[in-house]
Amino acid sequence: MKALANRIQQHPILDFPEKKLVKFFFERKEIFGYEGEPIAAALVANGIKVFRYTEKLKRARGFFCAVGKCSSCLMMVDGKPNVMVCTEPLKSGMRVNRQFGRGKIRALK
């Protein structure tokens, strides 16, 4: 499963407690992550690097500070704009979409 492939499984110092693998949706595509981990971590583990696009210049933004201090990870989660996915815990069935500008919903193709 791809959600497992891009993760550190063993480390000489850190411990990784086992968590429940859950299904969620990124732009209507079914993917998997671990319940309670930051949504951003699950997205990166699934190879997703672009989280949003800036309003004026349409520049791609992704995982940056990982502590909720910047706006690079703002995404639409379950229809709510401007969710900081670097600090928002993953739950089963969540629907996550890239954000365009200040949180306007863009129709998916």
LINKA-V731721 format. One record per pair of residues at least 12 apart in sequence whose C-alpha atoms are under 10 Angstrom apart, sorted by the first residue. I is the first residue (numbers start at 1). J is the second residue. If there is no record, write none. Layout:
BEGIN
{{I	J} {I	J}}
END
This chain:
BEGIN
{{1	31} {1	32} {1	46} {2	31} {2	32} {2	33} {2	45} {2	46} {2	47} {3	21} {3	31} {3	32} {3	33} {3	34} {3	41} {3	42} {3	43} {3	44} {3	45} {3	46} {3	47} {4	21} {4	32} {4	33} {4	34} {4	42} {4	45} {4	46} {5	45} {5	46} {5	47} {6	42} {6	44} {6	45} {6	46} {6	47} {7	41} {7	42} {7	44} {7	45} {7	46} {8	45} {18	34} {19	33} {19	34} {19	35} {19	36} {19	37} {20	33} {20	34} {20	35} {20	36} {20	92} {21	33} {21	34} {21	35} {21	36} {21	91} {21	92} {22	34} {22	35} {22	36} {22	90} {22	91} {22	92} {22	93} {22	94} {23	35} {23	90} {23	91} {23	92} {23	93} {23	94} {23	95} {24	39} {24	42} {24	90} {24	91} {24	92} {24	93} {24	94} {24	95} {24	96} {25	77} {25	78} {25	92} {25	93} {25	94} {25	95} {25	96} {25	97} {26	43} {26	46} {26	48} {26	76} {26	77} {26	94} {26	95} {26	96} {26	97} {26	98} {27	76} {27	95} {27	96} {27	97} {27	98} {27	108} {27	109} {28	95} {28	96} {28	97} {28	108} {28	109} {29	95} {29	96} {30	93} {30	95} {31	43} {31	46} {31	93} {32	45} {32	46} {32	90} {32	92} {32	93} {33	45} {33	46} {33	90} {33	91} {33	92} {34	89} {34	90} {34	91} {34	92} {35	89} {35	90} {35	91} {35	92} {36	87} {36	88} {36	89} {36	90} {36	91} {36	92} {37	85} {37	86} {37	87} {37	88} {37	89} {37	90} {37	91} {38	66} {38	84} {38	85} {38	86} {38	87} {38	88} {38	89} {38	90} {38	91} {39	73} {39	75} {39	77} {39	84} {39	85} {39	86} {39	87} {39	88} {39	89} {39	90} {39	91} {39	94} {39	96} {40	62} {40	63} {40	66} {40	73} {40	74} {40	75} {40	84} {40	85} {40	86} {40	87} {40	88} {40	89} {40	90} {41	63} {41	66} {41	85} {41	86} {41	87} {41	89} {41	90} {42	85} {42	86} {42	89} {42	90} {43	63} {43	85} {43	96} {44	62} {44	63} {48	62} {48	63} {49	61} {49	62} {49	63} {50	62} {50	63} {50	72} {50	73} {50	98} {50	99} {51	63} {51	72} {51	73} {51	74} {51	75} {51	76} {51	85} {51	96} {51	97} {51	98} {51	99} {51	100} {52	71} {52	72} {52	73} {52	74} {52	75} {52	76} {52	82} {52	97} {52	98} {52	99} {52	100} {52	101} {52	102} {52	103} {53	72} {53	73} {53	74} {53	75} {53	98} {53	99} {53	100} {53	101} {53	102} {53	103} {54	71} {54	72} {54	99} {54	100} {54	101} {54	102} {54	103} {55	99} {55	100} {55	101} {55	102} {55	103} {55	104} {56	100} {56	101} {56	102} {57	101} {58	100} {58	101} {59	100} {59	101} {60	72} {60	100} {61	73} {61	74} {61	98} {61	99} {62	74} {62	75} {62	86} {63	85} {63	86} {64	86} {65	86} {66	84} {66	85} {66	86} {66	87} {67	84} {67	85} {67	86} {67	87} {68	83} {68	84} {68	85} {68	86} {68	87} {68	88} {69	84} {69	86} {69	87} {70	84} {70	86} {71	83} {71	84} {71	85} {71	86} {72	84} {72	85} {72	86} {73	85} {73	86} {73	87} {73	98} {73	99} {74	86} {74	97} {74	98} {74	99} {74	100} {74	101} {74	102} {74	103} {75	96} {75	97} {75	98} {75	99} {75	100} {75	101} {75	102} {75	103} {76	95} {76	96} {76	97} {76	98} {76	99} {76	100} {76	103} {76	104} {76	105} {77	94} {77	95} {77	96} {77	97} {77	98} {77	99} {78	93} {78	94} {78	95} {78	96} {78	97} {79	94} {79	95} {79	96} {79	97} {79	103} {79	105} {80	95} {80	96} {80	97} {80	103} {80	104} {80	105} {81	96} {81	97} {81	98} {81	99} {81	100} {81	102} {81	103} {81	104} {81	105} {82	99} {82	101} {82	102} {82	103} {82	104} {83	96} {83	99} {83	103}}
END
